[in-house]
Amino acid sequence: MKVIVPFADVVGEWQPVRAKALEGIDRVFSHGRFVGGPEIAELEQKLAGITGARFAVACASGTTALQMAMMALGIGPGDEVIVPDFTFIAPAESALLLGAEPVLVDVLRPSGLLDPDELETAISSRTKAIVAVSLFGLPANFEAINSIASRHGIPVIEDAAQSLGAGLEDRRSGNLAGLGCTSFFPTKVLGGAGDGGAVFTNDEALAGALREIRDHGQGGKYHHLRLGMNGRMSSIAAAALLARLDRFSRALDRRRSIGALYDRLLEPLRETGRLDYVRSPDMAGSARSQYAVVLEDREALARGLREAGIETAVHYPAPLHDQPVLQHCRRSGRLETASMLAKRILCLPIHPGLTDEQVNLTVERLGVLVQA
Ligand SMILES: Cc1ncc(COP(=O)(O)O)c(C=O)c1O
């Protein structure tokens, strides 16, 4: 089957900055500082500018960023870390790798974001951090989450892996909590030429701790002050990202206009009650990294779209509480929304190279299938 509407276009997204990225990589080959080159500090400065955070610490991946953030908070055995039940496994996995216990909490409908009421119920005397994910590009309700957390004296980490560039009122994603973590996985809003990530904070002491943790806990050469890891980003990865940053705001604008077009075209279908889409009153600030619809009989619809040359994906096919590796985790409440979303969610193509015609075609086909 010929693909008419591809789900993602990693090669196409690099095209306008490919030559510049290759020049930057070539410079790394000339200076030879493949680890810790000047590209890292330059990238960190630009990333801090995007989020408004005082400090950005570039690292090896979004998962590394989450683990480093938890290590900087001193999380370890016996501690609990609250994570949403409907997201990628990385926050739960990072807690487990440190010997802590993830506690799974339900999300809201129709936003798919951490439910602040359920969060408050889940807090125990062992809770040492709360991870709220800005899922599909849309910031979680940090006003409510930060206020609950500060009442209990618990630090908050924003998992901004999918939401770099998003805004919530006058603040930007990555800088919506005490610590923010993002990912530069190639299909993310700011996709890298390989793995990469960053941690953001306004706290100088935490930033210092993060830099030490990233480099084997070293305060000076071979002087290990704390437990760390090799969490570094390569200079080549940073050089490629610096080139990609040139087009970042343009790409973000295009994602936003595609998202708004989907919303407008899908609204009549939503009114029939046959389909819903992930949304919230803060949608205008979303980085629109995924466009998710919620419908019955997802597999048949995905098949119908595929037969028409339209690719889709399922993020995520199971709530975390159904993952074999997380069976022993404490669950708070019934986690019904996470289960429902995992059964019914379907992500439609959204990337800067998509044309309005492709969006129209996707919605048209979806409408026919949903109403058949
Ligand atoms: C919500 C979320 N958190 C964390 C990660 C982990 O990022 P990485 O793949 O860079 O380790 C991802 C990446 O898929 C993600 O989507």
PDBQT file of the ligand as one rigid body, heavy atoms in Angstrom, charges set to zero:
ROOT
HETATM    1  C1  LIG A 401       7.036  11.132  28.021  1.00  0.00    +0.000 C 
HETATM    2  C2  LIG A 401       8.419  10.619  27.769  1.00  0.00    +0.000 A 
HETATM    3  N1  LIG A 401       9.294  10.578  28.786  1.00  0.00    +0.000 NA
HETATM    4  C3  LIG A 401      10.554  10.154  28.610  1.00  0.00    +0.000 A 
HETATM    5  C4  LIG A 401      11.004   9.721  27.387  1.00  0.00    +0.000 A 
HETATM    6  C5  LIG A 401      12.387   9.178  27.271  1.00  0.00    +0.000 C 
HETATM    7  O1  LIG A 401      13.181   9.867  26.363  1.00  0.00    +0.000 OA
HETATM    8  P1  LIG A 401      14.412   9.139  25.634  1.00  0.00    +0.000 P 
HETATM    9  O2  LIG A 401      13.846   8.233  24.599  1.00  0.00    +0.000 OA
HETATM   10  O3  LIG A 401      15.190  10.268  25.058  1.00  0.00    +0.000 OA
HETATM   11  O4  LIG A 401      15.166   8.407  26.675  1.00  0.00    +0.000 OA
HETATM   12  C6  LIG A 401      10.143   9.757  26.289  1.00  0.00    +0.000 A 
HETATM   13  C7  LIG A 401      10.610   9.314  24.964  1.00  0.00    +0.000 C 
HETATM   14  O5  LIG A 401       9.989   8.635  24.227  1.00  0.00    +0.000 OA
HETATM   15  C8  LIG A 401       8.811  10.213  26.481  1.00  0.00    +0.000 A 
HETATM   16  O6  LIG A 401       7.947  10.261  25.465  1.00  0.00    +0.000 OA
ENDROOT
TORSDOF 0
